[in-house]
Amino acid sequence: MVMASFVQAQAPAPAAAPRGKSGLLQGVIKLEQQITLSSGKPLVEKPYELEAGKYYRLTIVADGSAELALTGSDFFRNVWINEIVIKGIEVRPLGVDSIEFDEEGEAVISFVTIRPGTFTLRIPKTTSEAQQVVFNIK
């Protein structure tokens, strides 16, 4: 009986997959309409129409004409905030109630919509519809 010996060539180990964002975080939707905080001017032109379960990036810009804030616990409690970026500093909060600008600047909020509904951000102590931002989440 003849025994043959076989040598198996070892295949090179597969290259490690590049690490990066996965799942929801890889498909961020940048909202084209930014919120502009300017004394006496509307915050946005129209309501935002969003989908539950999607990942969005929203820019808020203040022109420094007045010290202005946006508050909206109904909005902030119905989204998961990944981060808020201010002057290159990334903040990963457990919760947010408001954002206030004492001077000119920009904040970028990255968030995932959790629950369908209509939610608002508004300048505190104002009643005008122009001083609020409406998010319709379907």
C-alpha positions in Angstrom: 0.0 0.0 0.0 1.4 3.4 -1.0 0.7 6.3 1.3 0.8 9.7 -0.2 1.4 12.7 1.8 -0.3 15.9 1.0 0.9 19.3 2.0 -1.7 21.8 2.3 -0.8 25.3 1.5 -1.9 27.6 4.1 -4.0 30.5 2.8 -3.0 33.8 4.1 -5.1 35.1 7.0 -7.8 37.4 5.8 -7.1 41.1 6.2 -8.9 42.6 9.1 -12.0 44.5 8.1 -11.6 48.3 8.5 -13.2 49.4 11.6 -15.5 52.3 11.5 -19.1 53.2 12.1 -21.7 50.5 11.5 -25.5 50.1 11.7 -27.4 53.4 11.9 -24.3 55.5 12.4 -23.0 54.7 8.9 -26.0 56.3 7.2 -26.2 59.8 8.6 -28.7 62.1 6.8 -27.5 65.8 6.9 -30.5 68.1 7.2 -30.0 70.8 4.6 -32.2 73.4 6.4 -30.2 74.7 9.4 -31.7 76.4 12.4 -30.6 80.1 12.6 -30.8 82.0 15.8 -31.1 85.7 15.0 -32.9 88.4 17.0 -36.4 88.9 15.5 -36.0 86.5 12.6 -37.7 83.1 12.0 -35.7 80.0 13.1 -36.5 78.0 10.0 -38.6 78.3 6.8 -40.6 75.1 7.2 -41.1 72.1 9.5 -38.7 69.1 9.3 -40.2 65.9 8.0 -38.3 63.0 9.5 -38.6 59.2 9.8 -38.4 57.3 13.0 -35.3 55.1 13.3 -33.1 57.2 11.1 -29.8 59.0 11.9 -29.7 62.8 11.3 -27.3 65.6 11.6 -28.7 69.1 12.3 -26.7 72.4 12.4 -27.8 75.3 14.6 -26.2 78.6 13.9 -26.4 81.8 16.0 -25.4 85.1 14.5 -24.6 86.7 17.9 -27.3 89.4 17.6 -28.8 88.4 21.0 -28.3 85.7 23.7 -30.7 83.1 22.5 -31.6 79.5 23.6 -33.6 76.6 22.2 -35.5 74.4 24.6 -37.6 71.4 23.8 -37.8 68.6 26.3 -40.4 66.8 24.1 -38.0 66.7 21.2 -34.9 65.8 23.3 -36.8 63.0 25.1 -37.9 61.4 21.9 -34.5 61.2 20.1 -31.3 59.5 21.0 -28.4 62.1 20.8 -25.1 60.6 19.6 -23.2 63.8 20.0 -23.2 67.6 20.0 -20.2 69.2 18.4 -19.2 72.8 19.4 -16.0 74.3 18.1 -14.6 70.8 17.4 -15.4 69.5 20.9 -17.6 66.4 20.8 -20.1 66.1 23.7 -21.9 62.8 24.2 -24.7 63.7 26.6 -27.1 61.4 28.5 -29.8 64.0 28.2 -30.4 67.6 27.0 -33.0 70.1 27.9 -31.8 73.2 26.0 -28.9 74.7 24.1 -28.0 78.4 24.7 -25.8 80.6 22.6 -24.3 83.6 24.4 -22.5 84.7 21.3 -22.0 83.9 17.6 -21.4 80.2 17.0 -22.4 76.9 15.7 -23.5 73.5 17.2 -24.1 70.3 15.3 -26.4 67.7 16.8 -26.3 64.1 15.6 -29.3 62.1 16.7 -31.5 59.1 15.9 -35.3 59.6 15.9 -36.9 57.2 18.3 -40.6 57.8 18.4 -43.1 59.1 15.8 -44.9 62.3 16.6 -44.7 66.1 16.4 -42.1 67.7 18.6 -40.8 71.2 18.9 -37.7 73.3 19.8 -38.5 76.9 20.7 -36.9 80.0 22.0 -38.0 80.1 25.7 -40.8 82.5 26.7 -42.0 83.1 23.1 -45.3 82.2 21.6 -44.8 83.1 17.9 -44.7 80.1 15.4 -41.7 81.8 13.8 -39.8 81.3 17.1 -40.2 77.5 17.1 -38.9 74.6 15.0 -41.4 71.7 14.4 -40.2 68.1 13.8 -42.8 65.8 12.3 -41.5 62.3 12.8 -43.3 59.5 10.9 
